[in-house]
Amino acid sequence: MKKPGKPTTMEQDFILYKLKKGDKDSFNYIFNKHYREMVLFAIGFVEDRDKAEDIVQSVFLKLWENRNKININISLRSYLFKTVQNKCLDLIKHTNVKNKAKEDIIANTQAFSEDNIASYDLIEKLEESINTLPDTVKRIFTMSRFEDKKYKEIAQELSISVKTVEANIGKALKILRENLKDWL
């Protein structure tokens, strides 16, 4: 006899089948059944309820948007836990990269006098400038400068040529120099 509240594989398959067909009631059932548990799980990683809720909501949004393509071979609950965990780890990694960038910039701006530039303003301007880069250029630049990856490593990881990596780094530096010319 099955435990109450725990769907059988057949029930889960039916719910996922209905979800793939665009049945909103199935989605609402999944959301209502797992949302609170996923938020509590995410809070354990990011230690911030608002961020945890944002992460979980994005997981459910992606589940709905990709319902036609999604193929879940494990329990839906396990799938949601793993997806939320990955999103939390991505956020933590992104936050660490941002913090490292800020530390690097602060270390490099020590040479500037306080009269010429406010370090904080430069950091903010640099972050803004990096965020204006095209997605591919930004990703390659971040991998090179903040993850300390060599061009060859980036090329292999992204399945592109080293020349393409070099071109994108050059493009990023040109854009950043232009955006920061008044600050440097």
C-alpha positions in Angstrom: 0.0 0.0 0.0 1.4 3.4 -0.9 1.9 6.2 1.5 -0.7 8.9 1.4 0.4 12.1 -0.5 3.3 10.3 -2.3 2.4 9.8 -5.9 3.1 6.5 -7.6 5.3 6.4 -10.7 2.1 5.9 -12.7 0.4 9.0 -11.1 3.6 11.0 -11.6 3.7 9.9 -15.3 0.1 11.0 -15.7 0.7 14.4 -14.1 3.8 15.0 -16.3 1.9 13.8 -19.4 -0.9 16.4 -18.6 1.7 19.0 -17.9 3.4 18.4 -21.3 -0.1 18.9 -22.9 -0.3 22.3 -21.3 -2.7 21.4 -18.5 -2.5 24.3 -16.0 -4.2 22.3 -13.3 -1.3 19.8 -13.4 1.2 22.6 -13.2 -0.7 24.2 -10.3 -0.7 20.8 -8.5 3.0 20.4 -8.9 3.7 24.0 -7.9 1.4 23.9 -4.8 2.8 20.5 -3.7 6.5 21.3 -4.0 6.9 25.2 -3.8 7.3 25.6 0.0 9.6 22.6 0.3 11.8 23.9 -2.5 12.0 27.4 -1.0 13.1 26.0 2.4 15.7 23.9 0.6 17.0 26.9 -1.4 17.2 29.0 1.8 19.7 26.5 3.1 22.0 27.5 0.2 21.5 31.2 -0.3 20.4 32.1 3.2 18.0 34.7 1.9 14.2 34.0 1.6 13.7 36.5 -1.3 16.6 35.1 -3.3 15.4 31.5 -2.5 11.8 32.4 -3.7 13.2 34.0 -6.9 15.2 30.8 -7.6 12.4 28.5 -7.0 10.0 30.6 -9.1 12.5 30.6 -11.9 12.7 26.8 -11.7 8.9 26.5 -11.9 8.7 29.0 -14.7 11.4 27.1 -16.7 9.4 23.8 -16.0 6.3 25.4 -17.5 8.1 27.0 -20.4 10.0 23.8 -21.3 7.1 21.4 -20.5 7.1 20.1 -24.1 10.8 19.3 -24.2 11.4 18.2 -20.6 12.2 14.5 -20.0 12.2 13.5 -16.3 13.6 10.1 -15.7 13.7 10.4 -11.9 11.0 11.4 -9.4 9.6 14.8 -10.0 10.6 15.8 -6.5 14.2 14.7 -7.0 14.3 16.6 -10.3 13.0 19.8 -8.6 15.5 19.4 -5.8 18.4 18.9 -8.2 17.3 21.8 -10.4 16.9 24.2 -7.4 20.3 23.1 -6.0 22.0 23.8 -9.4 20.4 27.3 -9.5 21.5 28.0 -6.0 25.1 27.0 -6.7 25.0 29.1 -9.9 24.0 32.1 -7.9 26.6 31.5 -5.2 29.3 31.1 -8.0 28.1 34.3 -9.7 28.2 36.2 -6.4 31.7 34.9 -5.7 32.9 36.0 -9.2 31.4 39.5 -8.6 33.1 39.7 -5.2 36.4 38.7 -6.6 36.1 41.3 -9.4 35.4 44.0 -6.8 38.4 42.9 -4.8 40.6 42.9 -7.9 39.4 46.3 -8.9 39.9 47.7 -5.4 43.4 46.3 -5.3 44.2 47.8 -8.7 42.7 51.2 -7.8 44.9 51.7 -4.8 47.4 53.5 -7.1 44.8 56.2 -7.9 44.5 59.1 -5.5 41.3 59.6 -3.6 41.0 63.0 -5.2 41.0 61.6 -8.8 38.5 58.7 -8.4 36.2 57.0 -6.0 36.9 53.3 -6.0 33.3 52.4 -5.4 32.1 54.5 -8.4 34.7 52.8 -10.6 33.6 49.3 -9.5 30.0 50.2 -10.2 30.9 51.6 -13.6 32.9 48.5 -14.4 30.1 46.2 -13.4 27.7 48.3 -15.6 30.1 48.1 -18.5 30.6 44.4 -18.2 26.9 43.9 -18.1 26.5 45.8 -21.3 28.7 43.3 -23.2 27.0 41.0 -25.6 26.3 37.7 -23.8 28.9 35.6 -25.6 31.6 38.3 -25.2 30.7 38.7 -21.5 30.8 35.0 -20.8 34.3 34.6 -22.5 35.6 37.8 -20.8 34.4 36.6 -17.4 35.9 33.1 -17.9 39.2 34.7 -18.8 39.5 37.5 -16.3 37.5 36.3 -13.3 37.8 32.5 -13.5 41.5 32.7 -14.6 40.9 30.3 -17.5 43.4 30.2 -20.4 42.1 30.9 -23.9 42.6 27.3 -24.9 40.5 26.1 -21.9 37.8 28.5 -22.8 37.8 27.4 -26.4 37.6 23.8 -25.4 34.8 24.4 -22.9 32.7 26.4 -25.3 33.6 24.4 -28.4 35.0 27.4 -30.3 38.4 28.2 -31.7 41.2 30.0 -29.7 41.0 32.8 -32.4 37.3 33.3 -31.6 38.2 33.6 -27.9 40.9 36.1 -28.7 38.5 38.1 -30.9 35.9 38.2 -28.2 38.4 39.3 -25.5 39.6 42.0 -27.8 36.0 43.1 -28.4 35.3 43.2 -24.6 38.5 45.2 -23.9 37.7 47.7 -26.6 34.1 48.2 -25.3 35.3 48.4 -21.7 38.1 50.9 -22.6 35.5 53.1 -24.4 33.0 52.9 -21.5 35.6 53.6 -18.8 37.8 56.2 -20.6 36.5 59.0 -18.3 37.3 56.9 -15.2 40.8 55.8 -16.0 
